[in-house]
Amino acid sequence: MKKSLFAVIMALMAFSVQAEYVYINDIQYSLAIDNTCNLVSGLKAKGNVIIPETVTYNGKEYVVKGIWDEAFRENANIISFTMQGNSLTTVGEYAFYNCESLLSIALPQSVTTIEKYAFSGSGIESFVMPASATSVEPRIFNNCPKLKSVTINPAIKVLPKEFLTNCPAITQLEIPEGIERLDDSSLSYLANLNSLKLPSTLTSIGNNVMMDALKLTRIDLPKSLTTIGENFMRNNNLTSLVLPEGLTTTGRYCFYSNNQLASVSLPSTLTSIGEYTLGQVWEVKKAYLHGNKLFPSGSKMFSGCDWRTLPIYVPASMVDAYKNDENFWYRYPNIHKIVNGDVDGDEAVDIADVNAVINQILSLGSPANDISSDVNGDGLVDVADVNRVIDIILLGK
């Protein structure tokens, strides 16, 4: 008797999960007995695809809850996709993969999950991540040649691996406040990116982030940052580099081969420097090492520079320690004390420094490619720095 009852229960459970597959306007749905459904396939769809919140079949309404894996994969005939209402929760793996003619996707705020490769290889030009999307898997936007802008939901906290890679139309990008980590290769091979804004909530950057962004000549790193992984901004064209106080670790080849780098400032908190972090930086003319302890040399630091002439600026109390170091720094004989406002490097603040700032403003514009010219520390070289030098001369502070 008990065995027969168990068999009946199992049969009822099997029936409850059965679904009916039907086509409605060239879209295949999976209809469940709980009056919900999923979009299974859109391979027959063409043009501008609009999916209603509910679909009707045999007089019954079914609420659309998800888009299945590979639903529109390699459909070359859809131009746009719009999901109406506020019922959709999931976009499956490879859902719009290689939909080369697809220019736009509009998803409702109800979407909570976007799975891997969902839009990779598609022709979309912009994307706004729904505010409820807190589960975002890796490789959402790989090889999207027309993608110009992405609005990221800060609630995801971690930008996943290979989130945005090889998207040459991206020129500007803002990572919103709330993001705490950029995972490995989350942003990479963005050949035309010239502006990147990072949030004050960012604490760590993974490996291979921002490699080969050749048009990005400046990066403002937040004070919240503690760790940078390997190959960050490798093979780029930074003109100056200020690593923030609070940063403790840089990975191997972190700023390797930044051939336009003119000046570098390293914080007192940096205790672990990966091999070739500052390797093959041929054009560095000034290096600032802060803190009251002998700076860790790292391996191959400043390789490519002329160690005989490269000026290294350190706190006044540390000049002798650097000059007398028998381990690494002895090979850099050009050690000077840091003096705020000393733009021309003669360890004094006078009218020559005022002229040096003015000359940089006139010849190079506002970005500070010479860190010493940014006297007030706002990341720009402008008239405010001229005024700051004058104040130092007149007031002595």
KOLLUM-624185 format. One record per residue (C-alpha): residue number from 1; x, y, z; residue in one letter. Coordinates in nm, 3 decimals. Example, Ala and Ser with C-alpha at 12.3 -4.5 7.8 and 13.67 -1.06 7.14 Angstrom:
BEGIN
  resi       xx       yy       zz  resn
     1    1.230   -0.450    0.780     A
     2    1.367   -0.106    0.714     S
% end
This chain:
BEGIN
  resi       xx       yy       zz  resn
     1    0.000    0.000    0.000     M
     2    0.276    0.243    0.094     K
     3    0.464    0.156   -0.222     K
     4    0.160    0.231   -0.438     S
     5    0.107    0.567   -0.268     L
     6    0.473    0.658   -0.325     F
     7    0.439    0.572   -0.693     A
     8    0.135    0.799   -0.723     V
     9    0.316    1.089   -0.556     I
    10    0.617    1.049   -0.787     M
    11    0.391    1.043   -1.090     A
    12    0.220    1.365   -0.980     L
    13    0.557    1.531   -0.925     M
    14    0.678    1.428   -1.270     A
    15    0.359    1.569   -1.425     F
    16    0.402    1.898   -1.234     S
    17    0.736    1.971   -1.391     V
    18    0.632    1.876   -1.745     Q
    19    0.610    2.165   -1.987     A
    20    0.450    2.214   -2.325     E
    21    0.660    2.364   -2.604     Y
    22    0.476    2.592   -2.843     V
    23    0.551    2.860   -3.104     Y
    24    0.385    3.200   -3.075     I
    25    0.481    3.457   -3.340     N
    26    0.801    3.271   -3.434     D
    27    0.914    3.248   -3.070     I
    28    0.920    2.913   -2.897     Q
    29    0.809    2.903   -2.535     Y
    30    0.807    2.639   -2.266     S
    31    0.468    2.657   -2.090     L
    32    0.446    2.532   -1.731     A
    33    0.136    2.430   -1.540     I
    34    0.190    2.714   -1.292     D
    35    0.105    2.961   -1.574     N
    36    0.466    3.073   -1.618     T
    37    0.683    3.020   -1.923     C
    38    1.034    3.059   -2.057     N
    39    1.152    3.180   -2.395     L
    40    1.322    2.873   -2.540     V
    41    1.417    2.974   -2.894     S
    42    1.406    3.284   -3.110     G
    43    1.601    3.145   -3.403     L
    44    1.308    3.208   -3.639     K
    45    1.263    3.569   -3.526     A
    46    1.345    3.865   -3.751     K
    47    1.368    4.243   -3.724     G
    48    1.255    4.419   -3.407     N
    49    1.161    4.155   -3.150     V
    50    0.916    4.259   -2.877     I
    51    0.831    4.005   -2.608     I
    52    0.521    4.081   -2.397     P
    53    0.512    4.019   -2.023     E
    54    0.250    3.749   -2.079     T
    55    0.166    3.527   -2.374     V
    56   -0.167    3.354   -2.440     T
    57   -0.210    2.997   -2.562     Y
    58   -0.536    2.804   -2.579     N
    59   -0.707    3.077   -2.378     G
    60   -0.454    3.072   -2.093     K
    61   -0.206    3.346   -2.003     E
    62    0.153    3.260   -1.915     Y
    63    0.400    3.500   -1.749     V
    64    0.742    3.511   -1.919     V
    65    1.009    3.447   -1.654     K
    66    1.331    3.361   -1.837     G
    67    1.529    3.346   -2.159     I
    68    1.692    3.008   -2.201     W
    69    2.052    2.932   -2.292     D
    70    2.135    2.997   -2.660     E
    71    1.780    3.119   -2.728     A
    72    1.886    3.360   -3.005     F
    73    2.240    3.233   -3.060     R
    74    2.382    3.339   -3.399     E
    75    2.048    3.473   -3.521     N
    76    2.165    3.719   -3.787     A
    77    1.817    3.855   -3.857     N
    78    1.715    4.033   -3.535     I
    79    1.783    4.407   -3.508     I
    80    1.650    4.486   -3.161     S
    81    1.513    4.301   -2.858     F
    82    1.269    4.450   -2.607     T
    83    1.122    4.268   -2.309     M
    84    0.803    4.433   -2.185     Q
    85    0.660    4.433   -1.834     G
    86    0.852    4.342   -1.522     N
    87    0.847    3.965   -1.501     S
    88    1.172    3.849   -1.661     L
    89    1.437    3.737   -1.410     T
    90    1.702    3.544   -1.605     T
    91    1.900    3.578   -1.927     V
    92    2.070    3.246   -1.999     G
    93    2.415    3.150   -2.127     E
    94    2.494    3.252   -2.486     Y
    95    2.139    3.390   -2.515     A
    96    2.232    3.651   -2.780     F
    97    2.576    3.518   -2.868     Y
    98    2.704    3.629   -3.209     N
    99    2.382    3.807   -3.303     C
   100    2.581    4.039   -3.528     E
   101    2.285    4.248   -3.652     S
   102    2.142    4.304   -3.305     L
   103    2.187    4.674   -3.222     L
   104    1.988    4.720   -2.900     S
   105    1.860    4.522   -2.603     I
   106    1.609    4.657   -2.350     A
   107    1.566    4.447   -2.038     L
   108    1.327    4.518   -1.747     P
   109    1.444    4.606   -1.397     Q
   110    1.321    4.265   -1.276     S
   111    1.620    4.082   -1.427     V
   112    1.839    3.944   -1.147     T
   113    2.071    3.707   -1.336     T
   114    2.273    3.746   -1.655     I
   115    2.472    3.436   -1.741     E
   116    2.804    3.396   -1.923     K
   117    2.852    3.505   -2.284     Y
   118    2.496    3.641   -2.290     A
   119    2.575    3.925   -2.536     F
   120    2.923    3.837   -2.656     S
   121    2.986    3.879   -3.026     G
   122    2.665    4.077   -3.073     S
   123    2.629    4.409   -3.252     G
   124    2.473    4.601   -2.961     I
   125    2.576    4.965   -2.931     E
   126    2.486    5.033   -2.567     S
   127    2.366    4.847   -2.261     F
   128    2.207    4.948   -1.932     V
   129    2.232    4.680   -1.666     M
   130    1.906    4.637   -1.472     P
   131    1.923    4.759   -1.112     A
   132    1.819    4.416   -0.981     S
   133    2.091    4.229   -1.171     A
   134    2.321    4.123   -0.888     T
   135    2.429    3.790   -1.037     S
   136    2.640    3.863   -1.344     V
   137    2.863    3.589   -1.480     E
   138    3.193    3.626   -1.671     P
   139    3.237    3.715   -2.038     R
   140    2.914    3.907   -2.086     I
   141    3.064    4.139   -2.350     F
   142    3.343    3.967   -2.540     N
   143    3.417    4.090   -2.890     N
   144    3.135    4.342   -2.928     C
   145    3.271    4.567   -3.207     P
   146    2.994    4.831   -3.196     K
   147    2.950    4.862   -2.819     L
   148    3.006    5.225   -2.716     K
   149    2.865    5.247   -2.364     S
   150    2.782    5.023   -2.070     V
   151    2.601    5.128   -1.753     T
   152    2.701    4.895   -1.470     I
   153    2.489    4.812   -1.167     N
   154    2.704    4.892   -0.858     P
   155    2.521    4.629   -0.654     A
   156    2.721    4.351   -0.821     I
   157    3.027    4.463   -0.614     K
   158    3.269    4.259   -0.829     V
   159    3.310    4.320   -1.199     L
   160    3.342    3.960   -1.326     P
   161    3.619    3.808   -1.536     K
   162    3.639    3.924   -1.897     E
   163    3.329    4.135   -1.848     F
   164    3.428    4.384   -2.117     L
   165    3.704    4.270   -2.352     T
   166    3.803    4.351   -2.708     N
   167    3.538    4.620   -2.758     C
   168    3.714    4.881   -2.975     P
   169    3.424    5.130   -2.985     A
   170    3.447    5.198   -2.611     I
   171    3.620    5.535   -2.561     T
   172    3.492    5.635   -2.215     Q
   173    3.401    5.419   -1.919     L
   174    3.284    5.489   -1.564     E
   175    3.293    5.220   -1.299     I
   176    3.025    5.326   -1.048     P
   177    3.057    5.382   -0.676     E
   178    2.991    5.054   -0.497     G
   179    3.215    4.834   -0.710     I
   180    3.485    4.687   -0.484     E
   181    3.690    4.466   -0.715     R
   182    3.780    4.438   -1.081     L
   183    3.829    4.067   -1.140     D
   184    4.095    3.918   -1.369     D
   185    4.076    4.057   -1.725     S
   186    3.742    4.222   -1.642     S
   187    3.847    4.519   -1.857     L
   188    4.104    4.440   -2.124     S
   189    4.198    4.506   -2.484     Y
   190    3.999    4.829   -2.505     L
   191    4.213    4.976   -2.778     A
   192    4.040    5.315   -2.803     N
   193    3.958    5.384   -2.438     L
   194    4.085    5.731   -2.349     N
   195    3.895    5.800   -2.025     S
   196    3.843    5.571   -1.725     L
   197    3.682    5.673   -1.396     K
   198    3.728    5.442   -1.100     L
   199    3.514    5.451   -0.781     P
   200    3.629    5.545   -0.431     S
   201    3.498    5.203   -0.315     T
   202    3.749    5.004   -0.522     L
   203    3.990    4.800   -0.307     T
   204    4.149    4.551   -0.545     S
   205    4.228    4.502   -0.912     I
   206    4.290    4.153   -1.051     G
   207    4.536    4.029   -1.310     N
   208    4.548    4.149   -1.672     N
   209    4.311    4.442   -1.626     V
   210    4.352    4.735   -1.869     M
   211    4.623    4.575   -2.079     M
   212    4.689    4.735   -2.417     D
   213    4.464    5.038   -2.366     A
   214    4.706    5.240   -2.576     L
   215    4.504    5.562   -2.582     K
   216    4.463    5.586   -2.205     L
   217    4.740    5.826   -2.103     T
   218    4.618    5.899   -1.750     R
   219    4.470    5.697   -1.464     I
   220    4.345    5.832   -1.129     D
   221    4.365    5.549   -0.877     L
   222    4.141    5.583   -0.567     P
   223    4.280    5.603   -0.215     K
   224    4.073    5.296   -0.123     S
   225    4.289    5.073   -0.345     L
   226    4.514    4.824   -0.163     T
   227    4.609    4.561   -0.422     T
   228    4.685    4.563   -0.795     I
   229    4.741    4.231   -0.978     G
   230    4.977    4.128   -1.255     E
   231    4.992    4.306   -1.593     N
   232    4.770    4.598   -1.492     F
   233    4.808    4.865   -1.761     M
   234    5.090    4.671   -1.926     R
   235    5.185    4.803   -2.271     N
   236    5.004    5.135   -2.226     N
   237    5.103    5.497   -2.279     N
   238    5.069    5.658   -1.936     L
   239    5.249    5.990   -1.908     T
   240    5.254    6.002   -1.528     S
   241    5.176    5.763   -1.247     L
   242    5.073    5.838   -0.887     V
   243    5.008    5.530   -0.676     L
   244    4.785    5.624   -0.380     P
   245    4.868    5.604   -0.013     E
   246    4.711    5.283    0.117     G
   247    4.827    5.069   -0.173     L
   248    5.034    4.776   -0.042     T
   249    5.087    4.538   -0.334     T
   250    5.157    4.552   -0.707     T
   251    5.182    4.237   -0.921     G
   252    5.442    4.135   -1.177     R
   253    5.467    4.349   -1.491     Y
   254    5.209    4.584   -1.342     C
   255    5.312    4.896   -1.538     F
   256    5.557    4.726   -1.769     Y
   257    5.639    4.897   -2.099     S
   258    5.472    5.236   -2.049     N
   259    5.709    5.408   -2.285     N
   260    5.567    5.759   -2.240     Q
   261    5.590    5.756   -1.860     L
   262    5.772    6.073   -1.750     A
   263    5.727    6.071   -1.370     S
   264    5.635    5.822   -1.099     V
   265    5.522    5.862   -0.739     S
   266    5.515    5.560   -0.508     L
   267    5.342    5.564   -0.165     P
   268    5.491    5.488    0.173     S
   269    5.245    5.199    0.219     T
   270    5.375    4.995   -0.076     L
   271    5.551    4.691    0.072     T
   272    5.530    4.426   -0.201     S
   273    5.643    4.503   -0.555     I
   274    5.621    4.237   -0.824     G
   275    5.897    4.169   -1.072     E
   276    5.911    4.429   -1.349     Y
   277    5.630    4.636   -1.193     T
   278    5.812    4.936   -1.338     L
   279    6.009    4.760   -1.607     G
   280    6.099    4.902   -1.948     Q
   281    5.987    5.256   -1.864     V
   282    6.244    5.429   -2.081     W
   283    6.132    5.790   -2.046     E
   284    6.099    5.833   -1.668     V
   285    6.267    6.161   -1.570     K
   286    6.163    6.179   -1.203     K
   287    6.072    5.924   -0.938     A
   288    5.926    6.006   -0.597     Y
   289    5.952    5.750   -0.315     L
   290    5.755    5.845   -0.003     H
   291    5.774    5.717    0.352     G
   292    6.014    5.698    0.645     N
   293    6.148    5.352    0.566     K
   294    6.384    5.244    0.292     L
   295    6.163    5.174   -0.003     F
   296    6.148    4.809   -0.116     P
   297    6.345    4.789   -0.438     S
   298    6.145    4.518   -0.603     G
   299    6.293    4.324   -0.892     S
   300    6.406    4.504   -1.207     K
   301    6.261    4.835   -1.080     M
   302    6.307    5.120   -1.328     F
   303    6.471    4.885   -1.577     S
   304    6.516    5.064   -1.906     G
   305    6.599    5.394   -1.736     C
   306    6.947    5.539   -1.714     D
   307    7.019    5.459   -1.349     W
   308    7.319    5.692   -1.353     R
   309    7.111    6.005   -1.418     T
   310    6.754    5.923   -1.304     L
   311    6.664    6.168   -1.020     P
   312    6.504    5.993   -0.723     I
   313    6.327    6.211   -0.466     Y
   314    6.278    6.087   -0.110     V
   315    6.187    6.248    0.226     P
   316    6.471    6.463    0.363     A
   317    6.515    6.225    0.658     S
   318    6.577    5.934    0.419     M
   319    6.832    6.083    0.179     V
   320    7.134    5.937    0.357     D
   321    6.971    5.596    0.396     A
   322    6.913    5.570    0.022     Y
   323    7.258    5.699   -0.064     K
   324    7.425    5.452    0.173     N
   325    7.214    5.150    0.081     D
   326    7.439    4.858   -0.022     E
   327    7.162    4.643   -0.159     N
   328    6.995    4.819   -0.450     F
   329    6.968    5.196   -0.426     W
   330    7.344    5.250   -0.424     Y
   331    7.333    5.219   -0.803     R
   332    7.112    5.529   -0.823     Y
   333    7.349    5.811   -0.724     P
   334    7.108    6.095   -0.806     N
   335    6.915    6.106   -0.475     I
   336    6.736    6.428   -0.369     H
   337    6.503    6.539   -0.092     K
   338    6.133    6.601   -0.164     I
   339    6.042    6.970   -0.138     V
   340    5.682    7.065   -0.209     N
   341    5.676    7.324   -0.483     G
   342    6.021    7.232   -0.614     D
   343    5.917    7.185   -0.976     V
   344    6.257    7.219   -1.140     D
   345    6.428    6.974   -0.902     G
   346    6.690    7.200   -0.745     D
   347    6.557    7.143   -0.389     E
   348    6.452    7.509   -0.360     A
   349    6.122    7.687   -0.425     V
   350    6.160    8.013   -0.613     D
   351    6.050    8.206   -0.921     I
   352    6.209    7.940   -1.145     A
   353    5.948    7.694   -1.020     D
   354    5.668    7.939   -1.103     V
   355    5.805    7.964   -1.456     N
   356    5.836    7.585   -1.482     A
   357    5.466    7.538   -1.401     V
   358    5.364    7.810   -1.647     I
   359    5.574    7.650   -1.920     N
   360    5.405    7.316   -1.867     Q
   361    5.058    7.472   -1.878     I
   362    5.140    7.647   -2.206     L
   363    5.306    7.351   -2.372     S
   364    5.117    7.048   -2.244     L
   365    4.776    7.159   -2.126     G
   366    4.607    7.046   -1.808     S
   367    4.695    6.678   -1.752     P
   368    4.989    6.646   -1.514     A
   369    5.254    6.441   -1.692     N
   370    5.515    6.584   -1.455     D
   371    5.402    6.505   -1.102     I
   372    5.613    6.779   -0.947     S
   373    5.413    7.042   -1.138     S
   374    5.091    6.928   -0.971     D
   375    5.182    7.121   -0.657     V
   376    4.834    7.119   -0.502     N
   377    4.781    6.749   -0.574     G
   378    4.454    6.769   -0.769     D
   379    4.583    6.575   -1.069     G
   380    4.595    6.881   -1.296     L
   381    4.855    7.139   -1.382     V
   382    4.686    7.478   -1.397     D
   383    4.686    7.828   -1.252     V
   384    4.602    7.688   -0.907     A
   385    4.949    7.529   -0.901     D
   386    5.110    7.860   -0.996     V
   387    4.930    8.024   -0.705     N
   388    5.034    7.743   -0.471     R
   389    5.402    7.787   -0.558     V
   390    5.373    8.161   -0.503     I
   391    5.216    8.098   -0.161     D
   392    5.503    7.868   -0.067     I
   393    5.756    8.133   -0.172     I
   394    5.580    8.418    0.010     L
   395    5.448    8.234    0.316     L
   396    5.699    7.954    0.348     G
   397    5.431    7.686    0.361     K
% end
